[in-house]
Amino acid sequence: MTIKFTVYKGSKDGSIQQAETQRGDLTRDDVLVRITHSGVCGTDIHYQTTDMALGHEGTGVVEATGPDAHILKKGDRVGWGYEHDCCGHCKQCLTGWETMCSERKMYAGADLDQGSFGTHAVWREAFLFKIPEKLSNEDAAPLMCGGSTVFNALHVAQVRPTARVGIVGVGGLGHLAIQFAAKMGCQVVVFSGTENKKEEAMKLGATEFYATKGAKELKVQAPLDNLLVTTSSQPDWHLYLSVMAPGGVISPLSVDANDLQIPYMPLLATGLRIQGGIVSSRQVHRDMLEFAAHHNIKPIKMTFPLELSGVEQSLKTLAEGKMRYRGVLVAKA
């Protein structure tokens, strides 16, 4: 039986196109998901000029399963993120680092005919996540990439509850990072260009806030053990290395095509570590969803209809820097 559904695609001129796509019978552990919500991420803007289905922060409801799917059933609420598949047998896959698999299938690199901007999608059961009861599909959607990215940074850096965690930027990633770090018991030190977001950052769990626009030097109450950079471009590294504790870990999460250029001697002299990373592996992703549900961590969001006009408006809002702080596309009931 052919499965047909609608997707919203990018195009060479950047306009959003509504298109139909189709898949054959469900095989292996394939699962047909009716999409109810989709987060809108900065990465979607990067691929807006590519002929591919957009969206990678999807949540929905299972409608049918393939013959080898044994965990999910019709009616289950599920979500998915940036990775769709991996080889399953390399060293990385066997040690819980399938996001580093050389044969990984990621958004914009595979399955270009479907995404979370659409009516349905077909994914492997192995790469779908059951949504905890305490999380709505609407709140869970931005966690599938935004939440996964910042939680993974905290995880791989081995952040401890006693740590002083600096977070640069209060946006789609930063406002989630503040909540996760605060609920982990950390002292959360937030840096933003101006004082505009101070009150909101403090409500989310920040313990200190510093406006950095025009600053030549940063003075904080005590050095930072960890630093997450969530801005859309790299910061002035000279400013931030001066407030890092010896042995501190810097996690750059900005998507920036420029080379990393960082002061060399401070890195050596204080034993700093720069920790790269992308989204969570599957078990860490599950842990993130359970942690968010238990601690009532939710995105601050703006909603748009999951249709052509809504996709266009949400991407325009994000590109103009007017999103507070994560866009969510909502399908008609």
Buried (B, 14 or more C-beta within 10 A) or exposed (E): EEBEBBBBBBBEEEEBBEBEBEBEEBEEBBBBBBBBBBBBBBBBBEBBEBEBBBBBBBBBBBBBBBEEBEEBEEEBBBBBBBBBBBBEEBEBBEEEBBBBBEBBBBBBEEBBBBBBBBBBBBBBBBBBBBBBEEBBBBBBBBBBBBBBBBBBBBBBBEBEEEBBBBBBBBBBBBBBBBBBBBBBEBBBBBBBBEEEBBEBBBEBBBBBBBBBEEEEEBEBEEBBBBBBBBBEEBBEBEBBBBBBBEEBBBBBBBEEEEEEEBBEEBBEEBEBEEBEBBBBBBEBBBBBBEBBBEBEBBBBBBBBBBBBEBBBBBBBBBBEEEBBBBBBBBBEE
